[in-house]
Amino acid sequence: MNREMVWIEKGFGCWRCSECAWFFDLSKARPAKSFEEMMGTFQSQRDKEFTEHICADYPRAKRA
């Protein structure tokens, strides 16, 4: 499976997996002392969660 992290604008906008319903919860981003530190922490946390998630744990809703 070649899953990718993709940015979805629809709704509130978020990073999602191309193969399942996983998304990065922006509210879980940790505070930081500077903007650069915040962005580095955010990207690191997002990438780690994406890499570690298991698509089978986030099934997509079936369409009617």
N, C-alpha and C positions, 0 to 999 in steps of 0.2 A: 504494500500500500504506500503510495506517495502522497502523504498528507502534507498540507502546507498551512501556515498561519496566514489568514487573510483579514483585511480590514473591511468591515461591513458598515456602510453609512446608514442603512435603513434603521429607523427607530432612533435609539440613543447613540449609536455608533460604538463599535467594539471590535476587538481582535477575536477571531473565531477559528476553529479548525475547519478545513475544507471537506473533511470526511465524516464529521459527527456534530453533535450539538454543544460540544465544549466551547466555552468562551472565557476570556480573561476578565475577571471582575475588577473593574477600575477602582472600586471603593476599597479594595484590599491593598492598594499601593501604600507603601510605608512612607511616613514623612521624612524629610531630610533637611540638612542645613542650607544647602544651595540648590539652585535649579539644575546645575550639572550633576550633582550628587543624586538628586531626585530622579532625573532621567536615567542615569546609569543603574540605579537601584530598580526602577520601574522595568526597564528593558531586561535586566537580569532575572528578575522575579517572573516576568511574563514568559520569557524564553524557557526558564526552568520548568514552570508549570505546564507549558505546551509540550515539552519534551517528555515529561513524566506522565502525562495523562494517557489513559487507556480508552480508545474510542468506544469499545464495547460498553463502557460504563456511562456513556453519554449518547444513547440512541436518539436519532432524529424522530420527530413526530411523524406518523404516517399520514399521508395526504388522503383526503376523502375522494 
